[in-house]
Amino acid sequence: MSVPMLKIGAVLSTMAMVTNWMSQTLPSLVGLNETTAVVGSPPGTSERIISALYPGPDEGWQVYTSTADSEGKCVCTVVAPAQTPCSRDPRNRQLRHLTERVQNVTQSMELLDLRTTRDLQHVRDSEPLLRGVEGRVRTAHANPRSLSAKGFQLKRSVSQLLPLLPVLQQFRGDAALLLELKEEVRNLSAALEAIQEELGAYDYEELQHRVISLQTRLQSCMNKLGCGRLTGISNPMTVRASGSRFGSWMMDAIIPSSDNRVWSMDGYFKGRRVLEYRTMGDFIKGQNFVVHVLPYPWAGTGHVVYNGSLYYNKHQSNVLVQYHFRQRRVLLQRSLAEAGYNNTFPYSWGGWSDIDLMADETGLWAAHSSLARGGSLALSRLNPGTLEVVRSWDTGFPKRSAGEAFLICGTLYVTNSHLAGAKVHFAYHTSTASYEYADVAFHNQYAHLSMLDYNPRERALYAWNNGHQVLYNVTLFHVVHGGGGGGGAFSPSSSWLQQHLQAVQCDGVGM
């Protein structure tokens, strides 16, 4: 890669660091964000689930995609380690230093308190001896003849009081330490006030507006990257462990990114309760949710939320139902002709999974089968406004042999099992009506998948794995088609970075 390309990549990397720091660290610093991170995710994870897919602090930089403009410059989209930008900020170092000083003062105060408590008890124990000495002195003063005998007793009592001398010295030392701690607290207060004044110089409402605007433009840029072929699936990230062995959970596939609601549907048989969480953070904690009671029970786990509506298979039928969450009512019902139901053509795990509704970058789909197709897996594109079938494809793959299936960019990917050891080993391309056998590793951590769906908005796989809600990141193969100065498509033998290049330009991304 040429020097100009590296410079552009460095600039974009720095901008990604700044964006990540502003969107995650600053809101927490000034109290704009009260949420907690996703389970297992790096510190500072925001509410959007795509942040949960970013690499951890030990994984270093990760290049997702890159673009080439008309001048041949390489622009890389990267994700910085979540802790790196924060740790490099000078104010963070200053705050960390002040925190250490506060901890030192606290420890000193605790030690001082322990010593004072111990010494006061010693003084209390010595009080009877002091009173005895005082009494003997008065007796000796009143009766000088008994001075010799009393003097011996007085000497013995004074020797018993000698340990009080180091106690008094310790008191003097502690008094000096108390003055030092008082001065340290005064200095800490002044330093914190200075930082507060520095931070107060920023208009955080304006800063937050700029961060939101930048995130929106970056999301728009990412959406221009187009489609690619699946080449890798990340290790799973467990978001939550809840519900029974079977179920489904999801975010909306196409609704604007400002809507962070999460839906959960426990079970696969006769269920009617849908839990709607306000944010991903609420889903993780199991709080702030409302319950939708569907008028008709569902079958299977192949549900999808698409543009504010839940699309699901009605129990004991091949009827598809559209339920609108805001209106809390059913908008549409339509039969999926010839589609089997009631465990006629389920996935290998059963569970009434005859009809699997899904969404990708191109629209709403249904994976199913029928007797007329001999049980082979069919893929039908649906009109979300009418639930009519726009077009169908017969993949030729036996549906009962499929563990699970998901759709990315018009390509259906099928796993060979729902149990441990599963992998993606079949892909059907609707654009060319052709198939191929794949070998994409897939880590089935909890050994029993009952739901696996791709979310095109977040570009992530959502899975329900033996009572665990799990996320996977995906890697797509992108190819540059050379223009002007020549070039061509990069072959699979090209470098890893080149394999993730695509000819698309994302303009206007900046502060």
ZITATA-V307387 format. One record per helix or strand. SS is the DSSP state (H for helix, E for strand). FROM is the first residue (numbers start at 1). TO is the last residue. If there is no record, write none. Layout:
((SS	FROM	TO) (SS	FROM	TO))
//
This chain:
((H	3	29) (H	49	52) (E	62	68) (E	74	79) (H	82	88) (H	90	142) (H	144	161) (H	164	200) (H	204	223) (E	229	233) (E	237	241) (E	247	250) (E	262	266) (E	269	269) (E	273	277) (H	280	285) (E	289	293) (E	298	299) (E	304	306) (E	309	314) (E	319	324) (E	329	335) (E	347	347) (E	350	350) (E	356	360) (E	363	368) (E	376	382) (E	389	398) (H	399	401) (E	405	408) (E	411	415) (E	419	419) (E	423	429) (E	434	441) (E	448	455) (E	460	465) (E	468	478) (E	500	502))
//
